Amino acid sequence: MDPTSVFIAETKNGRIEGNGKYTFPNGNVYVGQFKDGQFHGTGTIHFTNGGRYDASWINGRAVEGKFTFKDGLVYEQEDWGYCTPADRRFFHEKVHGFNQ
C-alpha cells in the first residue's frame, strides 16, 4: 500500500471489513463499505475537484454508479445534452444563461 494512503475502517479477522474511509494519495476519498480490504457494497468517491462518484461495488470494481459534478449536474452516458457538437453550451450556461 502507498504510504500516503490512509485507511480508517472496521476490521474483522485482521482484514478490512465493514464501513470505512480510504484516502487516496491524491486526496480523493472513498467512504463506504469494504470486504476483504476492497470496496464492496455501496460507497462514494469524493474527488478533490468537488465531484463525486456514488456506486455499488463488487470486489473492488464499480458495477453501477453515477458521477455528479461539483455544480450538481449528473453525468448521463446516454442522452448527454451538454457541450455536444450540436450544442456547445455547458450546464451552467443552459441553466443560468450567458453572463455578459
NULO-738661 format. One record per atom (N, C-alpha, C, O): atom name; x, y, z; residue in three letters; residue number from 1. Coordinates in nm, 3 decimals. Atoms other than C-alpha are relative to their C-alpha. Example, Ala and Ser with C-alpha at 12.3 -4.5 7.8 and 13.67 -1.06 7.14 Angstrom:
BEGIN
N|0.089|-0.119|0.000|ala|1
CA|1.230|-0.450|0.780|ala|1
C|0.090|0.120|0.000|ala|1
O|0.194|0.118|0.066|ala|1
N|-0.082|-0.119|-0.006|ser|2
CA|1.367|-0.106|0.714|ser|2
C|-0.077|0.109|0.073|ser|2
O|-0.026|0.220|0.090|ser|2
//
This chain:
BEGIN
N|0.085|-0.118|0.000|met|1
CA|0.000|0.000|0.000|met|1
C|0.089|0.124|0.000|met|1
O|0.194|0.126|0.065|met|1
N|-0.072|-0.128|0.006|asp|2
CA|0.120|0.353|-0.077|asp|2
C|0.002|0.062|0.140|asp|2
O|-0.103|0.067|0.205|asp|2
N|-0.006|-0.055|-0.136|pro|3
CA|0.244|0.517|0.247|pro|3
C|-0.081|0.128|0.018|pro|3
O|-0.107|0.169|0.131|pro|3
N|0.081|-0.121|-0.013|thr|4
CA|0.043|0.831|0.168|thr|4
C|-0.149|-0.031|-0.002|thr|4
O|-0.230|0.060|0.013|thr|4
N|0.139|0.042|-0.006|ser|5
CA|-0.282|0.631|0.155|ser|5
C|-0.038|-0.022|0.146|ser|5
O|0.045|-0.066|0.226|ser|5
N|0.043|0.014|-0.139|val|6
CA|-0.488|0.626|0.473|val|6
C|-0.133|-0.077|0.004|val|6
O|-0.230|-0.040|-0.062|val|6
N|0.123|0.075|-0.026|phe|7
CA|-0.747|0.366|0.582|phe|7
C|-0.048|0.032|0.140|phe|7
O|0.031|0.033|0.235|phe|7
N|0.066|-0.006|-0.130|ile|8
CA|-0.988|0.431|0.867|ile|8
C|-0.123|-0.088|-0.017|ile|8
O|-0.222|-0.047|-0.077|ile|8
N|0.106|0.095|0.029|ala|9
CA|-1.210|0.127|0.873|ala|9
C|-0.013|-0.104|0.110|ala|9
O|0.075|-0.123|0.193|ala|9
N|0.023|0.112|-0.090|glu|10
CA|-1.361|-0.157|1.069|glu|10
C|0.082|-0.119|-0.050|glu|10
O|0.112|-0.128|-0.169|glu|10
N|-0.073|0.120|0.040|thr|11
CA|-1.170|-0.484|1.070|thr|11
C|-0.070|-0.123|0.056|thr|11
O|-0.143|-0.118|0.155|thr|11
N|0.054|0.130|-0.043|lys|12
CA|-1.267|-0.848|1.102|lys|12
C|0.107|-0.103|-0.034|lys|12
O|0.150|-0.114|-0.149|lys|12
N|-0.106|0.100|0.019|asn|13
CA|-1.011|-1.125|1.149|asn|13
C|0.124|0.060|-0.064|asn|13
O|0.189|-0.003|-0.148|asn|13
N|-0.119|-0.065|0.052|gly|14
CA|-0.735|-0.877|1.073|gly|14
C|-0.013|0.056|-0.141|gly|14
O|0.085|0.103|-0.198|gly|14
N|0.024|-0.049|0.137|arg|15
CA|-0.891|-0.777|0.739|arg|15
C|-0.093|0.121|0.008|arg|15
O|-0.174|0.133|0.100|arg|15
N|0.088|-0.117|0.004|ile|16
CA|-1.061|-0.451|0.646|ile|16
C|-0.137|-0.046|-0.049|ile|16
O|-0.151|-0.092|-0.163|ile|16
N|0.137|0.046|0.028|glu|17
CA|-1.434|-0.531|0.656|glu|17
C|-0.097|0.100|0.061|glu|17
O|-0.070|0.157|0.166|glu|17
N|0.103|-0.089|-0.053|gly|18
CA|-1.747|-0.321|0.704|gly|18
C|0.013|0.140|-0.054|gly|18
O|0.059|0.160|-0.166|gly|18
N|-0.002|-0.140|0.044|asn|19
CA|-1.772|0.056|0.687|asn|19
C|0.136|0.063|0.026|asn|19
O|0.205|0.030|0.122|asn|19
N|-0.127|-0.066|-0.020|gly|20
CA|-1.474|0.278|0.645|gly|20
C|0.023|0.115|-0.095|gly|20
O|-0.065|0.157|-0.171|gly|20
N|-0.041|-0.115|0.080|lys|21
CA|-1.287|0.558|0.477|lys|21
C|0.142|-0.024|-0.049|lys|21
O|0.229|-0.064|0.029|lys|21
N|-0.133|0.016|0.058|tyr|22
CA|-0.989|0.542|0.242|tyr|22
C|0.035|0.129|-0.072|tyr|22
O|-0.040|0.176|-0.157|tyr|22
N|-0.049|-0.121|0.066|thr|23
CA|-0.791|0.849|0.139|thr|23
C|0.111|-0.039|-0.096|thr|23
O|0.213|-0.095|-0.055|thr|23
N|-0.099|0.028|0.103|phe|24
CA|-0.601|0.812|-0.188|phe|24
C|0.117|0.098|0.013|phe|24
O|0.102|0.204|0.072|phe|24
N|-0.116|-0.090|-0.006|pro|25
CA|-0.253|0.965|-0.224|pro|25
C|-0.028|0.138|-0.062|pro|25
O|0.033|0.237|-0.021|pro|25
N|0.030|-0.128|0.066|asn|26
CA|-0.402|1.239|-0.449|asn|26
C|-0.104|0.083|0.075|asn|26
O|-0.140|0.193|0.030|asn|26
N|0.096|-0.075|-0.080|gly|27
CA|-0.652|1.347|-0.180|gly|27
C|-0.145|-0.039|-0.021|gly|27
O|-0.230|0.001|0.058|gly|27
N|0.137|0.050|0.017|asn|28
CA|-0.965|1.181|-0.323|asn|28
C|-0.031|-0.095|0.116|asn|28
O|0.059|-0.159|0.170|asn|28
N|0.038|0.079|-0.117|val|29
CA|-1.162|0.999|-0.052|val|29
C|-0.118|-0.091|-0.034|val|29
O|-0.219|-0.047|-0.089|val|29
N|0.110|0.096|0.011|tyr|30
CA|-1.375|0.683|-0.064|tyr|30
C|-0.060|-0.018|0.138|tyr|30
O|0.012|-0.040|0.236|tyr|30
N|0.072|0.025|-0.125|val|31
CA|-1.639|0.648|0.207|val|31
C|-0.106|-0.104|-0.031|val|31
O|-0.192|-0.083|-0.117|val|31
N|0.099|0.102|0.028|gly|32
CA|-1.838|0.328|0.217|gly|32
C|0.036|-0.133|0.061|gly|32
O|0.104|-0.140|0.164|gly|32
N|-0.016|0.135|-0.051|gln|33
CA|-1.832|-0.045|0.264|gln|33
C|0.122|-0.068|-0.061|gln|33
O|0.159|-0.044|-0.175|gln|33
N|-0.117|0.078|0.043|phe|34
CA|-1.533|-0.278|0.241|phe|34
C|-0.025|-0.148|0.029|phe|34
O|-0.100|-0.183|0.120|phe|34
N|-0.001|0.144|-0.027|lys|35
CA|-1.492|-0.654|0.218|lys|35
C|0.138|-0.050|-0.041|lys|35
O|0.181|-0.031|-0.154|lys|35
N|-0.132|0.056|0.025|asp|36
CA|-1.155|-0.823|0.245|asp|36
C|0.096|0.106|-0.057|asp|36
O|0.178|0.077|-0.144|asp|36
N|-0.090|-0.107|0.038|gly|37
CA|-0.980|-0.486|0.202|gly|37
C|-0.032|0.070|-0.131|gly|37
O|0.042|0.158|-0.174|gly|37
N|0.040|-0.061|0.126|gln|38
CA|-1.163|-0.393|-0.118|gln|38
C|-0.133|0.073|0.015|gln|38
O|-0.212|0.043|0.104|gln|38
N|0.131|-0.064|0.003|phe|39
CA|-1.452|-0.158|-0.195|phe|39
C|-0.101|-0.110|-0.034|phe|39
O|-0.083|-0.184|-0.130|phe|39
N|0.098|0.105|0.022|his|40
CA|-1.756|-0.382|-0.171|his|40
C|-0.130|0.042|0.069|his|40
O|-0.132|0.065|0.190|his|40
N|0.127|-0.051|-0.052|gly|41
CA|-2.120|-0.279|-0.126|gly|41
C|-0.022|0.139|-0.058|gly|41
O|0.009|0.164|-0.174|gly|41
N|0.023|-0.136|0.049|thr|42
CA|-2.219|0.086|-0.152|thr|42
C|0.108|0.092|0.054|thr|42
O|0.157|0.076|0.166|thr|42
N|-0.101|-0.095|-0.043|gly|43
CA|-1.974|0.371|-0.139|gly|43
C|0.012|0.115|-0.098|gly|43
O|-0.035|0.107|-0.211|gly|43
N|-0.015|-0.122|0.078|thr|44
CA|-1.883|0.714|-0.270|thr|44
C|0.146|0.043|-0.001|thr|44
O|0.211|0.047|0.103|thr|44
N|-0.131|-0.063|0.010|ile|45
CA|-1.557|0.854|-0.400|ile|45
C|-0.025|0.150|-0.013|ile|45
O|-0.094|0.194|-0.104|ile|45
N|0.009|-0.146|0.001|his|46
CA|-1.534|1.226|-0.323|his|46
C|0.130|0.051|-0.060|his|46
O|0.238|0.028|-0.006|his|46
N|-0.117|-0.050|0.070|phe|47
CA|-1.298|1.398|-0.565|phe|47
C|0.039|0.138|0.051|phe|47
O|-0.046|0.215|0.095|phe|47
N|-0.049|-0.128|-0.050|thr|48
CA|-1.082|1.694|-0.470|thr|48
C|-0.056|0.118|-0.079|thr|48
O|-0.056|0.230|-0.028|thr|48
N|0.057|-0.109|0.080|asn|49
CA|-1.243|1.897|-0.752|asn|49
C|-0.147|0.027|0.034|asn|49
O|-0.210|0.112|-0.029|asn|49
N|0.139|-0.021|-0.041|gly|50
CA|-1.584|1.872|-0.578|gly|50
C|-0.099|-0.100|-0.058|gly|50
O|-0.214|-0.104|-0.014|gly|50
N|0.088|0.102|0.056|gly|51
CA|-1.730|1.591|-0.789|gly|51
C|-0.005|-0.121|0.090|gly|51
O|0.073|-0.134|0.185|gly|51
N|0.008|0.125|-0.077|arg|52
CA|-1.836|1.256|-0.652|arg|52
C|-0.053|-0.112|-0.088|arg|52
O|-0.125|-0.088|-0.185|arg|52
N|0.045|0.119|0.070|tyr|53
CA|-1.897|0.903|-0.776|tyr|53
C|-0.065|-0.091|0.102|tyr|53
O|0.004|-0.149|0.186|tyr|53
N|0.077|0.088|-0.087|asp|54
CA|-2.172|0.710|-0.595|asp|54
C|-0.017|-0.132|-0.073|asp|54
O|-0.063|-0.134|-0.187|asp|54
N|0.004|0.126|0.073|ala|55
CA|-2.157|0.341|-0.677|ala|55
C|-0.029|-0.119|0.090|ala|55
O|-0.021|-0.112|0.213|ala|55
N|0.006|0.132|-0.062|ser|56
CA|-2.226|-0.020|-0.592|ser|56
C|0.125|-0.072|-0.048|ser|56
O|0.157|-0.071|-0.166|ser|56
N|-0.129|0.061|0.028|trp|57
CA|-1.903|-0.216|-0.575|trp|57
C|-0.005|-0.148|0.030|trp|57
O|-0.070|-0.192|0.126|trp|57
N|-0.019|0.143|-0.026|ile|58
CA|-1.819|-0.585|-0.600|ile|58
C|0.149|-0.029|-0.018|ile|58
O|0.205|-0.010|-0.126|ile|58
N|-0.142|0.036|0.003|asn|59
CA|-1.466|-0.697|-0.513|asn|59
C|0.089|0.109|-0.062|asn|59
O|0.176|0.080|-0.144|asn|59
N|-0.085|-0.110|0.044|gly|60
CA|-1.316|-0.354|-0.578|gly|60
C|-0.036|0.064|-0.132|gly|60
O|0.030|0.159|-0.174|gly|60
N|0.041|-0.055|0.130|arg|61
CA|-1.496|-0.284|-0.907|arg|61
C|-0.141|0.058|0.009|arg|61
O|-0.232|-0.002|0.066|arg|61
N|0.133|-0.061|0.004|ala|62
CA|-1.785|-0.047|-0.960|ala|62
C|-0.085|-0.075|-0.103|ala|62
O|-0.044|-0.093|-0.217|ala|62
N|0.090|0.072|0.091|val|63
CA|-2.078|-0.238|-1.112|val|63
C|-0.117|0.088|-0.043|val|63
O|-0.183|0.059|-0.143|val|63
N|0.106|-0.094|0.034|glu|64
CA|-2.325|0.050|-1.115|glu|64
C|0.029|0.129|0.076|glu|64
O|0.062|0.125|0.194|glu|64
N|-0.026|-0.124|-0.071|gly|65
CA|-2.283|0.416|-1.036|gly|65
C|-0.034|0.122|-0.082|gly|65
O|-0.072|0.114|-0.199|gly|65
N|0.024|-0.126|0.069|lys|66
CA|-2.327|0.780|-1.121|lys|66
C|0.100|0.104|0.049|lys|66
O|0.137|0.108|0.167|lys|66
N|-0.092|-0.107|-0.031|phe|67
CA|-2.092|1.074|-1.135|phe|67
C|-0.077|0.131|0.005|phe|67
O|-0.155|0.162|-0.085|phe|67
N|0.063|-0.131|-0.016|thr|68
CA|-2.210|1.412|-1.006|thr|68
C|0.110|0.105|0.006|thr|68
O|0.200|0.097|0.089|thr|68
N|-0.097|-0.108|0.002|phe|69
CA|-2.013|1.724|-1.091|phe|69
C|-0.022|0.093|0.120|phe|69
O|-0.125|0.087|0.187|phe|69
N|0.003|-0.093|-0.113|lys|70
CA|-1.940|1.994|-0.833|lys|70
C|-0.126|0.088|-0.001|lys|70
O|-0.180|0.120|0.105|lys|70
N|0.117|-0.089|0.010|asp|71
CA|-2.230|2.209|-0.963|asp|71
C|-0.133|-0.074|0.008|asp|71
O|-0.238|-0.012|-0.007|asp|71
N|0.123|0.076|-0.015|gly|72
CA|-2.483|1.926|-0.918|gly|72
C|-0.045|-0.073|-0.124|gly|72
O|-0.138|-0.153|-0.117|gly|72
N|0.035|0.069|0.124|leu|73
CA|-2.501|1.809|-1.280|leu|73
C|0.039|-0.146|0.011|leu|73
O|0.152|-0.178|0.048|leu|73
N|-0.026|0.143|-0.002|val|74
CA|-2.530|1.430|-1.300|val|74
C|0.034|-0.043|-0.142|val|74
O|-0.040|-0.015|-0.236|val|74
N|-0.041|0.047|0.132|tyr|75
CA|-2.342|1.271|-1.589|tyr|75
C|-0.093|-0.110|-0.048|tyr|75
O|-0.123|-0.204|0.026|tyr|75
N|0.085|0.100|0.064|glu|76
CA|-2.566|1.074|-1.823|glu|76
C|0.074|-0.056|-0.119|glu|76
O|0.106|0.018|-0.213|glu|76
N|-0.074|0.059|0.110|gln|77
CA|-2.389|0.829|-2.051|gln|77
C|-0.079|0.006|-0.130|gln|77
O|-0.022|0.027|-0.237|gln|77
N|0.086|-0.012|0.118|glu|78
CA|-2.684|0.829|-2.290|glu|78
C|-0.078|0.130|0.011|glu|78
O|-0.111|0.174|0.121|glu|78
N|0.076|-0.125|0.006|asp|79
CA|-2.868|1.145|-2.397|asp|79
C|0.071|0.114|0.073|asp|79
O|0.006|0.199|0.133|asp|79
N|-0.078|-0.108|-0.061|trp|80
CA|-2.586|1.369|-2.268|trp|80
C|-0.024|0.125|-0.083|trp|80
O|0.007|0.127|-0.202|trp|80
N|0.041|-0.118|0.075|gly|81
CA|-2.707|1.716|-2.365|gly|81
C|0.087|0.121|0.019|gly|81
O|0.045|0.233|-0.013|gly|81
N|-0.083|-0.116|-0.030|tyr|82
CA|-2.416|1.936|-2.264|tyr|82
C|0.131|-0.005|-0.078|tyr|82
O|0.198|-0.108|-0.084|tyr|82
N|-0.127|-0.016|0.071|cys|83
CA|-2.124|2.060|-2.471|cys|83
C|0.016|-0.109|-0.106|cys|83
O|0.119|-0.177|-0.112|cys|83
N|-0.003|0.096|0.110|thr|84
CA|-2.207|1.837|-2.770|thr|84
C|0.027|0.075|-0.129|thr|84
O|0.020|0.197|-0.131|thr|84
N|-0.021|-0.070|0.128|pro|85
CA|-2.128|1.913|-3.134|pro|85
C|-0.123|0.084|-0.042|pro|85
O|-0.108|0.187|-0.107|pro|85
N|0.122|-0.072|0.038|ala|86
CA|-2.492|2.024|-3.178|ala|86
C|-0.028|0.120|0.091|ala|86
O|-0.092|0.216|0.048|ala|86
N|0.026|-0.109|-0.096|asp|87
CA|-2.499|2.248|-2.867|asp|87
C|0.120|0.010|0.093|asp|87
O|0.139|-0.074|0.181|asp|87
N|-0.126|-0.012|-0.071|arg|88
CA|-2.172|2.373|-2.723|arg|88
C|-0.013|0.061|0.140|arg|88
O|0.088|0.083|0.207|arg|88
N|0.017|-0.061|-0.133|arg|89
CA|-2.325|2.523|-2.404|arg|89
C|0.029|-0.101|0.111|arg|89
O|0.005|-0.221|0.097|arg|89
N|-0.023|0.078|-0.120|phe|90
CA|-2.223|2.396|-2.062|phe|90
C|-0.127|0.003|0.086|phe|90
O|-0.218|0.080|0.059|phe|90
N|0.113|0.009|-0.090|phe|91
CA|-2.468|2.305|-1.783|phe|91
C|-0.037|0.137|0.059|phe|91
O|-0.153|0.177|0.054|phe|91
N|0.026|-0.130|-0.062|his|92
CA|-2.433|2.642|-1.607|his|92
C|-0.062|0.098|-0.101|his|92
O|-0.153|0.173|-0.066|his|92
N|0.052|-0.089|0.102|glu|93
CA|-2.498|2.829|-1.933|glu|93
C|-0.144|-0.035|-0.038|glu|93
O|-0.225|0.055|-0.062|glu|93
N|0.138|0.041|0.032|lys|94
CA|-2.812|2.625|-2.007|lys|94
C|-0.095|0.039|0.113|lys|94
O|-0.208|0.081|0.088|lys|94
N|0.085|-0.028|-0.115|val|95
CA|-2.946|2.677|-1.655|val|95
C|-0.011|0.150|0.029|val|95
O|-0.119|0.201|0.056|val|95
N|-0.005|-0.141|-0.042|his|96
CA|-2.839|3.037|-1.589|his|96
C|0.019|0.098|-0.113|his|96
O|0.018|0.219|-0.090|his|96
N|-0.025|-0.089|0.113|gly|97
CA|-2.778|3.178|-1.938|gly|97
C|0.143|0.048|-0.002|gly|97
O|0.224|0.015|0.085|gly|97
N|-0.136|-0.053|0.015|phe|98
CA|-2.468|3.358|-2.055|phe|98
C|0.013|0.128|0.082|phe|98
O|-0.076|0.213|0.081|phe|98
N|-0.029|-0.124|-0.074|asn|99
CA|-2.316|3.622|-1.829|asn|99
C|0.070|0.097|-0.094|asn|99
O|0.156|0.057|-0.173|asn|99
N|-0.062|-0.100|0.087|gln|100
CA|-2.221|3.944|-2.002|gln|100
C|0.132|0.043|0.053|gln|100
O|0.198|0.127|-0.007|gln|100
//
